[in-house]
Amino acid sequence: MTATHHQEAPALPSPRGAAVARGIGIGLMNGLWRPRVLGAWRIPAQGPVILAGNHAHNIDGPMLIGTSPRPLHFLVKKEAFVGPLDPFLRAIGQIEVDRKSADRTAVVHALGVLENGGVLGIFPEGTRGGTEFAELRAGLAYFAVRSGAPIVPVAVLGSAAKGRLVSALPPLRSRIDVVYGEPFTAGDGSGRRTRSALDAATVRIQDRLTAHMAEARRATGR
């Protein structure tokens, strides 16, 4: 156990790396598209926060990194950590997660970000429309209840539109709306992490994220 902790400690996601990622994200996202950001002021200016977003396209993560007022540490599927992307994603403070198993290292790193007062990003839908939805929602509930960090729901709308120049990406210079919602606490305030408490938190999260998506669509007309 001790040896494992010694190995993991230096690998905690780098806040400086996440700040670099934010700078890259701002440049890329504003250079390629026209993000319209609504409600960014709702993200608490300091202290631990969890951003929970929908996942319609692969650019959603970079779009949130480039539009969030604070640096973000995202839980990223381990399949993305290949070739030169592997050291790059680690250097910019992102967290590798194996969605097919109980990834203890990812849990340690995610909780470490929150304990250090950072911002953790998670797509509770897993892959776009994937089957890991329930497990990742439960993971989100665990992080929220365990850390006490508020969850800020966020909707990215317009990223799924296909462009003609690069068919895999939204049309260049098209508008993409990023709508941040009101922060909320997933737990019941007792700090309990029993199965029933986590199940209740998961339902609460589901209701709030669904309501926020509907509100974001109304606000943007999408």
MIKOL-120432 format. One record per residue: residue number from 1; residue in one letter; x, y, z of N, C-alpha, C in turn. Coordinates in Angstrom, 1 decimal, decimal comma, always signed. Example, Ala and Ser with C-alpha at 12.3 -4.5 7.8 and 13.67 -1.06 7.14 Angstrom:
2
LOVEX resi resn   n_px   n_py   n_pz  ca_px  ca_py  ca_pz   c_px   c_py   c_pz
LOVEX    1    A  +13,2   -5,7   +7,8  +12,3   -4,5   +7,8  +13,2   -3,3   +7,8
LOVEX    2    S  +12,8   -2,2   +7,1  +13,7   -1,1   +7,1  +12,9   +0,0   +7,9
***
This chain:
222
LOVEX resi resn   n_px   n_py   n_pz  ca_px  ca_py  ca_pz   c_px   c_py   c_pz
LOVEX    1    M   +0,8   -1,2   +0,0   +0,0   +0,0   +0,0   +0,9   +1,3   +0,0
LOVEX    2    T   +1,9   +1,3   +0,9   +2,7   +2,5   +1,0   +3,4   +2,8   -0,3
LOVEX    3    A   +4,0   +1,7   -0,9   +4,8   +1,8   -2,1   +3,9   +2,4   -3,2
LOVEX    4    T   +2,6   +1,9   -3,2   +1,7   +2,4   -4,3   +1,5   +3,9   -4,1
LOVEX    5    H   +1,3   +4,4   -2,8   +1,1   +5,8   -2,6   +2,3   +6,6   -3,0
LOVEX    6    H   +3,5   +6,1   -2,7   +4,7   +6,8   -3,1   +4,8   +7,0   -4,6
LOVEX    7    Q   +4,3   +5,9   -5,3   +4,4   +6,0   -6,8   +3,4   +7,0   -7,3
LOVEX    8    E   +2,2   +7,0   -6,7   +1,1   +7,9   -7,2   +1,3   +9,4   -6,9
LOVEX    9    A   +1,8   +9,7   -5,7   +1,9  +11,0   -5,3   +2,5  +12,0   -6,3
LOVEX   10    P   +3,6  +11,7   -6,9   +4,2  +12,7   -7,9   +3,3  +12,8   -9,1
LOVEX   11    A   +2,5  +11,8   -9,4   +1,7  +11,8  -10,7   +0,4  +12,6  -10,5
LOVEX   12    L   +0,1  +13,2   -9,4   -1,1  +14,0   -9,3   -1,1  +15,0  -10,4
LOVEX   13    P   -2,3  +15,2  -11,0   -2,4  +16,2  -12,1   -1,9  +17,5  -11,8
LOVEX   14    S   -1,1  +18,1  -12,7   -0,4  +19,4  -12,5   -1,3  +20,6  -12,7
LOVEX   15    P   -1,5  +21,4  -11,6   -2,3  +22,7  -11,8   -1,7  +23,6  -12,8
LOVEX   16    R   -0,4  +23,6  -12,9   +0,3  +24,5  -13,9   +0,0  +24,0  -15,3
LOVEX   17    G   +0,0  +22,6  -15,4   -0,3  +22,0  -16,7   -1,7  +22,4  -17,1
LOVEX   18    A   -2,7  +22,3  -16,2   -4,1  +22,7  -16,5   -4,2  +24,1  -17,0
LOVEX   19    A   -3,4  +25,0  -16,3   -3,4  +26,4  -16,7   -2,8  +26,6  -18,1
LOVEX   20    V   -1,8  +25,8  -18,5   -1,3  +25,8  -19,9   -2,3  +25,3  -20,8
LOVEX   21    A   -3,1  +24,2  -20,4   -4,1  +23,7  -21,3   -5,2  +24,7  -21,6
LOVEX   22    R   -5,5  +25,5  -20,5   -6,5  +26,6  -20,7   -6,1  +27,6  -21,7
LOVEX   23    G   -4,8  +28,0  -21,7   -4,3  +28,9  -22,6   -4,3  +28,4  -24,0
LOVEX   24    I   -4,0  +27,1  -24,2   -4,0  +26,5  -25,5   -5,5  +26,4  -26,0
LOVEX   25    G   -6,4  +26,0  -25,1   -7,8  +25,9  -25,4   -8,4  +27,2  -25,8
LOVEX   26    I   -8,1  +28,3  -25,1   -8,6  +29,6  -25,5   -8,2  +30,0  -26,9
LOVEX   27    G   -6,9  +29,8  -27,2   -6,4  +30,1  -28,5   -7,0  +29,3  -29,6
LOVEX   28    L   -7,1  +28,0  -29,4   -7,6  +27,1  -30,5   -9,1  +27,3  -30,7
LOVEX   29    M   -9,9  +27,3  -29,6  -11,3  +27,3  -29,7  -11,8  +28,6  -30,3
LOVEX   30    N  -11,2  +29,7  -29,9  -11,6  +31,0  -30,4  -11,0  +31,3  -31,8
LOVEX   31    G   -9,9  +30,6  -32,1   -9,4  +30,7  -33,5  -10,2  +29,9  -34,5
LOVEX   32    L  -10,7  +28,7  -34,1  -11,4  +27,9  -35,1  -12,9  +28,1  -35,1
LOVEX   33    W  -13,5  +28,4  -34,0  -14,9  +28,6  -33,9  -15,2  +29,9  -33,2
LOVEX   34    R  -16,5  +30,1  -33,0  -16,9  +31,3  -32,3  -17,8  +30,9  -31,1
LOVEX   35    P  -17,1  +30,6  -30,0  -17,8  +30,2  -28,8  -18,6  +31,4  -28,2
LOVEX   36    R  -19,9  +31,1  -27,8  -20,7  +32,0  -27,1  -20,9  +31,4  -25,7
LOVEX   37    V  -20,3  +32,1  -24,7  -20,3  +31,5  -23,3  -21,4  +32,2  -22,5
LOVEX   38    L  -22,3  +31,5  -21,9  -23,3  +32,0  -21,0  -23,2  +31,5  -19,6
LOVEX   39    G  -23,2  +32,3  -18,6  -23,3  +31,9  -17,2  -21,9  +31,5  -16,6
LOVEX   40    A  -20,8  +31,9  -17,3  -19,5  +31,5  -16,7  -19,3  +32,0  -15,3
LOVEX   41    W  -20,0  +33,1  -15,0  -19,9  +33,7  -13,6  -20,5  +32,8  -12,5
LOVEX   42    R  -21,2  +31,7  -13,0  -21,8  +30,8  -12,0  -20,7  +29,9  -11,4
LOVEX   43    I  -19,6  +29,8  -12,0  -18,5  +28,9  -11,5  -17,9  +29,6  -10,3
LOVEX   44    P  -17,9  +29,0   -9,1  -17,3  +29,6   -8,0  -15,8  +30,0   -8,3
LOVEX   45    A  -15,4  +31,2   -7,9  -14,1  +31,7   -8,2  -13,0  +30,9   -7,6
LOVEX   46    Q  -13,2  +30,2   -6,5  -12,2  +29,4   -5,8  -12,8  +28,2   -5,1
LOVEX   47    G  -11,9  +27,3   -4,7  -12,4  +26,1   -4,0  -12,7  +25,0   -5,0
LOVEX   48    P  -12,9  +23,8   -4,5  -13,2  +22,7   -5,4  -14,5  +22,8   -6,1
LOVEX   49    V  -14,5  +22,4   -7,4  -15,7  +22,5   -8,3  -15,7  +21,3   -9,2
LOVEX   50    I  -16,9  +20,7   -9,5  -17,0  +19,7  -10,5  -17,8  +20,2  -11,6
LOVEX   51    L  -17,3  +20,2  -12,9  -18,0  +20,6  -14,0  -18,6  +19,3  -14,7
LOVEX   52    A  -19,9  +19,2  -14,9  -20,5  +18,0  -15,5  -21,1  +18,4  -16,8
LOVEX   53    G  -20,6  +17,9  -17,9  -21,1  +18,3  -19,2  -21,7  +17,2  -20,0
LOVEX   54    N  -22,5  +17,6  -21,1  -22,9  +16,6  -22,0  -21,8  +16,3  -23,0
LOVEX   55    H  -21,9  +15,3  -23,7  -20,8  +14,9  -24,6  -21,4  +14,6  -26,0
LOVEX   56    A  -21,4  +15,6  -26,9  -21,9  +15,4  -28,2  -20,8  +15,2  -29,3
LOVEX   57    H  -19,6  +15,7  -28,9  -18,5  +15,7  -29,9  -17,2  +15,7  -29,2
LOVEX   58    N  -16,1  +15,2  -29,9  -14,8  +15,2  -29,3  -14,2  +16,5  -28,9
LOVEX   59    I  -14,7  +17,6  -29,5  -14,2  +18,9  -29,2  -14,8  +19,5  -27,9
LOVEX   60    D  -15,8  +18,8  -27,4  -16,5  +19,3  -26,2  -15,5  +19,5  -25,0
LOVEX   61    G  -14,6  +18,6  -24,8  -13,6  +18,7  -23,7  -12,7  +19,9  -23,9
LOVEX   62    P  -12,1  +20,0  -25,1  -11,3  +21,2  -25,4  -12,1  +22,5  -25,3
LOVEX   63    M  -13,3  +22,5  -25,8  -14,2  +23,7  -25,7  -14,4  +24,1  -24,3
LOVEX   64    L  -14,6  +23,2  -23,4  -14,8  +23,6  -22,0  -13,5  +24,1  -21,4
LOVEX   65    I  -12,4  +23,4  -21,7  -11,1  +23,8  -21,2  -10,8  +25,3  -21,7
LOVEX   66    G  -11,2  +25,6  -22,9  -11,0  +26,9  -23,5  -12,0  +28,0  -23,1
LOVEX   67    T  -13,1  +27,6  -22,5  -14,1  +28,6  -22,1  -14,3  +28,7  -20,6
LOVEX   68    S  -13,8  +27,8  -19,8  -14,0  +27,8  -18,4  -13,1  +29,0  -17,8
LOVEX   69    P  -13,7  +29,7  -16,9  -12,8  +30,8  -16,3  -11,7  +30,3  -15,4
LOVEX   70    R  -11,7  +29,0  -15,1  -10,7  +28,4  -14,3  -10,1  +27,2  -15,0
LOVEX   71    P   -8,8  +26,9  -14,8   -8,2  +25,7  -15,4   -8,9  +24,4  -15,0
LOVEX   72    L   -9,0  +23,5  -15,9   -9,7  +22,2  -15,8   -8,9  +21,0  -15,8
LOVEX   73    H   -9,2  +20,0  -15,0   -8,6  +18,7  -15,1   -9,7  +17,8  -15,5
LOVEX   74    F   -9,7  +17,3  -16,7  -10,7  +16,4  -17,2  -10,4  +14,9  -17,0
LOVEX   75    L  -11,4  +14,1  -16,7  -11,3  +12,7  -16,8  -11,4  +12,3  -18,2
LOVEX   76    V  -10,3  +11,7  -18,8  -10,3  +11,4  -20,2  -10,1   +9,9  -20,4
LOVEX   77    K  -10,9   +9,3  -21,3  -10,8   +7,9  -21,5   -9,4   +7,5  -21,9
LOVEX   78    K   -8,9   +6,3  -21,3   -7,5   +5,9  -21,5   -7,2   +5,7  -23,0
LOVEX   79    E   -8,2   +5,4  -23,8   -8,0   +5,2  -25,2   -7,4   +6,4  -25,9
LOVEX   80    A   -7,6   +7,6  -25,3   -7,0   +8,8  -25,9   -5,5   +8,9  -25,7
LOVEX   81    F   -5,1   +8,2  -24,6   -3,6   +8,3  -24,3   -2,8   +7,4  -25,1
LOVEX   82    V   -2,7   +7,8  -26,4   -1,9   +7,0  -27,3   -0,8   +7,9  -28,0
LOVEX   83    G   +0,3   +7,3  -28,3   +1,4   +8,0  -29,1   +1,7   +9,3  -28,4
LOVEX   84    P   +2,0  +10,3  -29,2   +2,4  +11,6  -28,6   +1,3  +12,3  -27,7
LOVEX   85    L   +0,1  +11,9  -27,9   -1,0  +12,5  -27,0   -0,8  +12,1  -25,6
LOVEX   86    D   -0,2  +10,9  -25,3   -0,1  +10,4  -24,0   +0,7  +11,4  -23,1
LOVEX   87    P   +2,0  +11,7  -23,4   +2,7  +12,6  -22,5   +2,1  +14,0  -22,6
LOVEX   88    F   +1,5  +14,4  -23,7   +0,9  +15,7  -23,8   -0,2  +15,9  -22,8
LOVEX   89    L   -1,2  +14,9  -22,9   -2,3  +15,0  -22,0   -1,9  +15,0  -20,5
LOVEX   90    R   -0,9  +14,2  -20,2   -0,5  +14,2  -18,8   +0,2  +15,5  -18,4
LOVEX   91    A   +1,0  +16,1  -19,3   +1,7  +17,3  -19,1   +0,7  +18,5  -18,8
LOVEX   92    I   -0,5  +18,4  -19,5   -1,4  +19,5  -19,3   -2,5  +19,2  -18,2
LOVEX   93    G   -2,2  +18,2  -17,4   -2,9  +18,0  -16,2   -4,2  +17,2  -16,3
LOVEX   94    Q   -4,4  +16,5  -17,4   -5,6  +15,7  -17,6   -5,5  +14,3  -17,0
LOVEX   95    I   -6,6  +13,7  -16,7   -6,6  +12,4  -15,9   -7,0  +11,3  -16,8
LOVEX   96    E   -6,2  +10,3  -16,9   -6,5   +9,0  -17,6   -7,5   +8,2  -16,8
LOVEX   97    V   -8,5   +7,7  -17,4   -9,5   +6,8  -16,7   -9,8   +5,6  -17,6
LOVEX   98    D   -9,8   +4,5  -16,9  -10,2   +3,2  -17,6  -11,6   +3,0  -17,2
LOVEX   99    R  -12,5   +3,2  -18,2  -13,9   +3,1  -18,0  -14,5   +1,7  -17,8
LOVEX  100    K  -13,6   +0,7  -18,1  -14,1   -0,7  -18,0  -13,7   -1,3  -16,7
LOVEX  101    S  -13,1   -0,6  -15,8  -12,8   -1,2  -14,5  -12,9   -0,1  -13,4
LOVEX  102    A  -12,8   -0,5  -12,2  -12,8   +0,4  -11,1  -11,4   +1,0  -11,0
LOVEX  103    D  -11,2   +2,1  -11,6   -9,8   +2,7  -11,8   -9,4   +3,5  -10,6
LOVEX  104    R   -8,7   +2,8   -9,7   -8,4   +3,4   -8,4   -7,4   +4,6   -8,6
LOVEX  105    T   -6,5   +4,5   -9,5   -5,6   +5,6   -9,7   -6,3   +6,9  -10,2
LOVEX  106    A   -7,3   +6,7  -11,1   -8,1   +7,8  -11,6   -8,9   +8,4  -10,4
LOVEX  107    V   -9,4   +7,6   -9,5  -10,2   +8,1   -8,4   -9,3   +8,9   -7,5
LOVEX  108    V   -8,1   +8,4   -7,2   -7,1   +9,1   -6,3   -6,8  +10,5   -6,9
LOVEX  109    H   -6,5  +10,5   -8,3   -6,1  +11,7   -8,9   -7,3  +12,7   -9,0
LOVEX  110    A   -8,5  +12,2   -9,2   -9,7  +13,1   -9,3   -9,9  +13,7   -7,9
LOVEX  111    L   -9,9  +12,9   -6,9  -10,1  +13,4   -5,5   -9,0  +14,4   -5,1
LOVEX  112    G   -7,8  +14,1   -5,6   -6,6  +14,9   -5,3   -6,8  +16,3   -5,9
LOVEX  113    V   -7,3  +16,4   -7,1   -7,6  +17,7   -7,7   -8,6  +18,5   -6,8
LOVEX  114    L   -9,7  +17,8   -6,4  -10,7  +18,5   -5,6  -10,1  +18,9   -4,2
LOVEX  115    E   -9,3  +18,0   -3,6   -8,7  +18,3   -2,3   -7,8  +19,5   -2,4
LOVEX  116    N   -7,2  +19,7   -3,6   -6,3  +20,9   -3,8   -7,1  +22,1   -4,2
LOVEX  117    G   -8,4  +22,0   -4,2   -9,2  +23,2   -4,5   -9,3  +23,4   -6,0
LOVEX  118    G   -9,1  +22,4   -6,8   -9,1  +22,5   -8,3  -10,5  +22,2   -8,9
LOVEX  119    V  -10,5  +22,3  -10,2  -11,8  +22,0  -11,0  -11,7  +20,7  -11,7
LOVEX  120    L  -12,6  +19,8  -11,5  -12,6  +18,5  -12,1  -13,7  +18,5  -13,2
LOVEX  121    G  -13,4  +18,1  -14,4  -14,3  +18,0  -15,5  -14,7  +16,6  -15,7
LOVEX  122    I  -16,0  +16,3  -15,9  -16,4  +14,9  -16,2  -17,6  +14,9  -17,1
LOVEX  123    F  -17,6  +14,0  -18,1  -18,8  +13,8  -19,0  -19,5  +12,6  -18,4
LOVEX  124    P  -20,6  +12,8  -17,6  -21,2  +11,6  -17,0  -21,9  +10,7  -18,0
LOVEX  125    E  -22,0  +11,1  -19,3  -22,6  +10,2  -20,3  -21,5   +9,2  -20,8
LOVEX  126    G  -20,3   +9,4  -20,4  -19,2   +8,5  -20,9  -19,0   +8,8  -22,3
LOVEX  127    T  -18,9   +7,8  -23,2  -18,7   +8,0  -24,6  -20,0   +8,6  -25,1
LOVEX  128    R  -20,0   +9,2  -26,3  -21,1   +9,9  -26,8  -22,3   +8,9  -27,0
LOVEX  129    G  -23,2   +8,9  -26,0  -24,3   +8,0  -26,1  -23,9   +6,6  -25,6
LOVEX  130    G  -22,8   +6,4  -25,0  -22,3   +5,1  -24,6  -23,0   +4,4  -23,5
LOVEX  131    T  -22,6   +3,2  -23,2  -23,3   +2,4  -22,2  -22,8   +2,6  -20,8
LOVEX  132    E  -21,7   +3,4  -20,6  -21,1   +3,6  -19,3  -21,8   +4,7  -18,5
LOVEX  133    F  -23,0   +5,2  -19,0  -23,6   +6,3  -18,4  -23,9   +6,1  -16,9
LOVEX  134    A  -24,5   +5,0  -16,6  -24,9   +4,8  -15,2  -23,6   +4,8  -14,3
LOVEX  135    E  -22,6   +4,1  -14,7  -21,4   +4,0  -13,9  -20,7   +5,3  -13,7
LOVEX  136    L  -20,6   +6,1  -14,8  -20,0   +7,4  -14,7  -20,8   +8,4  -13,8
LOVEX  137    R  -22,1   +8,3  -13,9  -22,9   +9,1  -13,1  -22,7   +8,8  -11,6
LOVEX  138    A  -22,6   +7,4  -11,4  -22,3   +7,0  -10,0  -21,0   +7,5   -9,5
LOVEX  139    G  -20,0   +7,5  -10,4  -18,7   +8,0  -10,1  -18,7   +9,5   -9,8
LOVEX  140    L  -19,5  +10,2  -10,6  -19,7  +11,7  -10,4  -20,3  +11,9   -9,0
LOVEX  141    A  -21,3  +11,1   -8,6  -22,0  +11,2   -7,3  -20,9  +11,0   -6,2
LOVEX  142    Y  -20,1   +9,9   -6,4  -19,1   +9,6   -5,4  -18,1  +10,8   -5,2
LOVEX  143    F  -17,6  +11,3   -6,3  -16,7  +12,5   -6,2  -17,3  +13,6   -5,5
LOVEX  144    A  -18,6  +13,9   -5,8  -19,3  +15,1   -5,3  -19,6  +14,9   -3,8
LOVEX  145    V  -20,1  +13,7   -3,4  -20,4  +13,4   -2,0  -19,2  +13,3   -1,1
LOVEX  146    R  -18,2  +12,6   -1,7  -16,9  +12,4   -0,9  -16,2  +13,8   -0,7
LOVEX  147    S  -16,1  +14,6   -1,7  -15,4  +15,9   -1,6  -16,2  +17,1   -1,0
LOVEX  148    G  -17,5  +16,9   -1,2  -18,4  +18,1   -0,8  -18,4  +19,2   -1,8
LOVEX  149    A  -17,7  +19,0   -3,0  -17,6  +20,0   -4,0  -18,9  +20,2   -4,7
LOVEX  150    P  -19,3  +21,5   -5,0  -20,5  +21,7   -5,8  -20,3  +21,3   -7,2
LOVEX  151    I  -21,4  +20,9   -7,9  -21,4  +20,5   -9,3  -22,0  +21,7  -10,1
LOVEX  152    V  -21,3  +22,1  -11,1  -21,8  +23,1  -12,1  -22,2  +22,3  -13,4
LOVEX  153    P  -23,5  +22,3  -13,7  -23,8  +21,6  -15,0  -23,4  +22,5  -16,2
LOVEX  154    V  -23,0  +21,9  -17,3  -22,7  +22,7  -18,4  -23,1  +22,0  -19,7
LOVEX  155    A  -23,7  +22,8  -20,6  -24,2  +22,2  -21,9  -23,3  +22,9  -23,0
LOVEX  156    V  -22,8  +22,0  -23,9  -22,2  +22,5  -25,1  -23,1  +22,2  -26,3
LOVEX  157    L  -23,6  +23,2  -27,0  -24,6  +23,0  -28,1  -24,0  +23,6  -29,4
LOVEX  158    G  -24,1  +22,8  -30,4  -23,7  +23,2  -31,8  -22,4  +22,5  -32,2
LOVEX  159    S  -21,8  +21,7  -31,3  -20,5  +21,0  -31,6  -20,8  +19,8  -32,5
LOVEX  160    A  -22,0  +19,3  -32,5  -22,2  +18,0  -33,3  -22,5  +18,3  -34,7
LOVEX  161    A  -22,7  +19,5  -35,1  -22,9  +19,9  -36,5  -21,7  +19,5  -37,3
LOVEX  162    K  -21,9  +18,9  -38,5  -20,7  +18,5  -39,3  -20,4  +19,5  -40,3
LOVEX  163    G  -19,1  +19,8  -40,4  -18,6  +20,8  -41,4  -18,3  +20,2  -42,7
LOVEX  164    R  -18,1  +21,0  -43,8  -17,8  +20,5  -45,1  -16,3  +20,4  -45,3
LOVEX  165    L  -15,6  +21,3  -44,7  -14,1  +21,4  -44,9  -13,5  +20,2  -44,2
LOVEX  166    V  -13,8  +20,0  -43,0  -13,3  +18,8  -42,2  -14,6  +18,2  -41,6
LOVEX  167    S  -15,0  +17,1  -42,3  -16,3  +16,5  -41,9  -16,4  +16,1  -40,5
LOVEX  168    A  -15,3  +15,8  -39,9  -15,3  +15,3  -38,5  -15,5  +16,4  -37,5
LOVEX  169    L  -15,4  +17,6  -37,9  -15,4  +18,8  -37,0  -16,6  +19,7  -37,3
LOVEX  170    P  -17,1  +20,4  -36,4  -18,1  +21,4  -36,7  -17,6  +22,4  -37,7
LOVEX  171    P  -18,5  +23,1  -38,5  -18,0  +24,0  -39,5  -17,1  +25,1  -38,8
LOVEX  172    L  -16,0  +25,4  -39,5  -15,1  +26,4  -38,9  -15,7  +27,7  -38,8
LOVEX  173    R  -15,5  +28,5  -37,8  -16,0  +29,8  -37,5  -17,5  +29,7  -37,2
LOVEX  174    S  -18,1  +28,5  -37,0  -19,5  +28,4  -36,6  -19,6  +28,7  -35,1
LOVEX  175    R  -20,8  +29,1  -34,7  -21,1  +29,4  -33,3  -21,3  +28,2  -32,5
LOVEX  176    I  -20,6  +28,1  -31,4  -20,9  +27,0  -30,4  -21,2  +27,6  -29,1
LOVEX  177    D  -22,4  +27,2  -28,6  -22,8  +27,8  -27,3  -22,4  +26,9  -26,1
LOVEX  178    V  -21,8  +27,5  -25,1  -21,4  +26,9  -23,9  -22,2  +27,5  -22,8
LOVEX  179    V  -23,1  +26,8  -22,1  -24,0  +27,3  -21,1  -23,8  +26,7  -19,8
LOVEX  180    Y  -23,3  +27,5  -18,8  -23,0  +27,0  -17,5  -24,3  +27,3  -16,6
LOVEX  181    G  -24,6  +26,3  -15,8  -25,8  +26,4  -14,9  -25,4  +26,7  -13,5
LOVEX  182    E  -26,5  +26,8  -12,6  -26,3  +27,1  -11,2  -25,6  +25,9  -10,5
LOVEX  183    P  -24,6  +26,2   -9,6  -24,0  +25,1   -8,9  -25,0  +24,5   -7,9
LOVEX  184    F  -24,8  +23,2   -7,7  -25,7  +22,5   -6,7  -24,9  +21,5   -6,0
LOVEX  185    T  -25,4  +21,1   -4,8  -24,7  +20,0   -4,0  -25,4  +18,7   -4,2
LOVEX  186    A  -24,7  +17,7   -4,6  -25,3  +16,4   -4,9  -25,7  +15,6   -3,6
LOVEX  187    G  -24,9  +15,8   -2,6  -25,2  +15,0   -1,3  -26,4  +15,6   -0,6
LOVEX  188    D  -26,8  +15,0   +0,5  -27,9  +15,5   +1,3  -27,4  +16,3   +2,5
LOVEX  189    G  -26,1  +16,5   +2,5  -25,5  +17,3   +3,6  -25,0  +16,5   +4,8
LOVEX  190    S  -25,3  +15,2   +4,8  -24,9  +14,4   +5,9  -23,5  +13,9   +5,7
LOVEX  191    G  -23,0  +13,9   +4,5  -21,6  +13,4   +4,2  -21,6  +11,8   +4,1
LOVEX  192    R  -22,8  +11,2   +4,3  -22,8   +9,7   +4,2  -22,5   +9,3   +2,8
LOVEX  193    R  -21,7   +8,2   +2,7  -21,4   +7,6   +1,4  -21,9   +6,2   +1,3
LOVEX  194    T  -23,1   +5,9   +1,9  -23,7   +4,6   +1,7  -24,2   +4,5   +0,3
LOVEX  195    R  -24,5   +3,2   +0,0  -25,1   +3,0   -1,4  -26,4   +3,8   -1,6
LOVEX  196    S  -27,3   +3,8   -0,6  -28,5   +4,5   -0,8  -28,3   +6,0   -0,9
LOVEX  197    A  -27,3   +6,6   -0,2  -27,0   +8,0   -0,3  -26,4   +8,3   -1,6
LOVEX  198    L  -25,6   +7,4   -2,2  -25,0   +7,7   -3,5  -26,0   +7,5   -4,6
LOVEX  199    D  -27,0   +6,6   -4,4  -28,0   +6,4   -5,4  -28,9   +7,6   -5,4
LOVEX  200    A  -29,2   +8,2   -4,2  -30,1   +9,4   -4,2  -29,3  +10,6   -4,8
LOVEX  201    A  -28,0  +10,6   -4,6  -27,2  +11,7   -5,2  -27,2  +11,6   -6,7
LOVEX  202    T  -27,1  +10,3   -7,2  -27,1  +10,1   -8,6  -28,4  +10,6   -9,3
LOVEX  203    V  -29,5  +10,3   -8,6  -30,8  +10,7   -9,1  -30,9  +12,2   -9,2
LOVEX  204    R  -30,4  +12,8   -8,1  -30,4  +14,3   -8,0  -29,6  +14,9   -9,1
LOVEX  205    I  -28,4  +14,3   -9,4  -27,6  +14,8  -10,4  -28,3  +14,7  -11,8
LOVEX  206    Q  -28,9  +13,5  -12,0  -29,6  +13,2  -13,3  -30,6  +14,3  -13,5
LOVEX  207    D  -31,4  +14,6  -12,5  -32,5  +15,5  -12,6  -32,0  +16,9  -12,9
LOVEX  208    R  -30,9  +17,3  -12,2  -30,4  +18,7  -12,4  -29,8  +18,8  -13,8
LOVEX  209    L  -29,0  +17,8  -14,3  -28,4  +17,9  -15,6  -29,4  +17,9  -16,7
LOVEX  210    T  -30,4  +17,1  -16,6  -31,5  +17,1  -17,6  -32,2  +18,4  -17,6
LOVEX  211    A  -32,5  +19,0  -16,5  -33,2  +20,3  -16,4  -32,3  +21,4  -17,0
LOVEX  212    H  -31,0  +21,3  -16,7  -30,1  +22,3  -17,3  -30,0  +22,2  -18,8
LOVEX  213    M  -30,0  +21,0  -19,3  -29,9  +20,9  -20,8  -31,2  +21,5  -21,4
LOVEX  214    A  -32,3  +21,2  -20,9  -33,6  +21,8  -21,4  -33,5  +23,4  -21,3
LOVEX  215    E  -33,0  +23,9  -20,2  -32,9  +25,3  -20,0  -31,9  +25,9  -21,0
LOVEX  216    A  -30,8  +25,2  -21,2  -29,8  +25,7  -22,2  -30,3  +25,8  -23,6
LOVEX  217    R  -31,1  +24,8  -23,9  -31,7  +24,8  -25,3  -32,7  +25,9  -25,4
LOVEX  218    R  -33,5  +26,2  -24,4  -34,4  +27,3  -24,4  -33,6  +28,7  -24,5
LOVEX  219    A  -32,6  +28,8  -23,8  -31,8  +30,0  -23,7  -31,1  +30,3  -25,1
LOVEX  220    T  -30,7  +29,3  -25,8  -29,9  +29,5  -27,0  -30,8  +29,3  -28,3
LOVEX  221    G  -32,0  +28,7  -28,1  -32,8  +28,4  -29,3  -32,3  +27,3  -30,1
LOVEX  222    R  -31,5  +26,4  -29,5  -31,0  +25,2  -30,2  -31,8  +24,0  -30,0
***
